[in-house]
Amino acid sequence: MIDGMKFTEAMAALGGSISFTFDHGDELNEDWYKSVAWTGDVSKPTLAEVKSKMDDLQADWTAKQYQRDRQGQYPPIGDQIDALFHAGVFPDEMAAQLKAVKDANPKE
């Protein structure tokens, strides 16, 4: 079965834009691939190239699962910056910019 989103991402990563239709029973095979309209500055990639790019994109997505897992567990970035500011780890110029924002918008 074709994963339309992955297929579209792979085709875009290969340098063009596409137009295609499929239903959930379609298989990613040469006969179906012939119906895919391709426009771009490069020639239409082979089905093997598309499948390889899809595999690469999937591997990259899988390898970055830790990023998606961590994302919701970190404190908000504003809290992180505030903690760094109070710890005094910013260069003087950045600390001055942050202090100006804080001074202009004091806690009530």
Helices and strands as residue ranges (DSSP letters): H 4-13, E 16-19, H 30-33, E 37-40, H 47-63, H 65-71, H 77-87, H 92-104
